[in-house]
């Protein structure tokens, strides 16, 4: 596409010009390796449409000041632009403060507008990702209550990032991790059961940390409509029913809210599925085999400090139960086993400490730390009136 092609070609001209300057003016100095893309958009249009810091990057090797080097390279660039036929698209080139700045001509912008009109929604698309598989997990709110504005912001950012990656040639899977196990889920089920029994005049009291929202009674009323009084007799099976029904109800509500927001997910992964097939113990066994699990005070610890975490982390408590980190390690390991080359997690603002420990876990499992990106989505304050 015109605008992208011209920018890339001019960037290559900058590098070729810098090489030529070294060959002609500094023949005894080898041109440094690793100098590739060197042109970027300016923040201030007073400094041109595009700017390059190539002279600053080469100054040390050239034993020259960036000011002198930028002037010399600029002159070579101007000659090469004329020879390659790009001069019609360039208004002027300037060397200033060690930078080399470029202003595009009116002809460039006319051609660019025509190109945008011709390609419409495909303008700017690239194959930079080259089909690389990326898993991006976001929102992943616990199914214990309706989504909040903060979750909406995560949904907007995560879905936008997914679309940008797909537009640039990546094969993206949008994933929601559903935490359907643990104490909060037990409390959810118990809260619904209490409200269900209250609807029949039973005096059961809500647990101290129970969920008090109106949606709990909505779930209870739906169960009453479908099941009548058949669930008044309490027992383990009844408790499991309320818990599962509540999770499924809230998951449906979450999916609807997201769909209304035009955000859909390709995959929904439940924690119960990860734990149910023994993935947690398998992942911990891999860590132990690699020498990163040890026992202390009756618990099993992950030696995350060996990967620059600030302290080691308990993964199995002394009572044999998992900490929240253990299933998270297994879940990320599962993503790699599904063939993803890069993982992206979007987390809330209270999860900064999570970054080091999860990157440590990824490395301990045998993957590069750079294959996991964890982005923190900050909160916003919504004012009324």
ABEGO torsion letter per residue (X at the ends): XAAAAAAAAAAAAAAAAAAAAAAAABAABBBBBGBBBABBBBABAAAEABBBAAAAAAAAAAGBBAAAAAAAAAAAAAAAAAAAGAAAABABBBBBGGBBBBBBBAAAAAAAAAAAAAAEAABGBBAAAGGBBBBBBBGGBBAABBBBAAAAAAAAAAAAAAAAAAAAGBBBBBBBBBBABEAAAAAAAAAAAAAAAAAAGBABBBBAABBABAAAAAAAAAAAAAAEAAAABBEAAAAAAAAAAAAAAAAAAAAAAAAAAGBBBABBBBAAAAAAAGAAAAAAAAAAAAGABBBBGGBBBBBAAAAGBABBBBABBAAGBBBAAAAAAAAAAAAAAAGBABBBBBBBAAAAAAAAAAAAAAAAAGBBAAABBBBBBBBBBBBBX
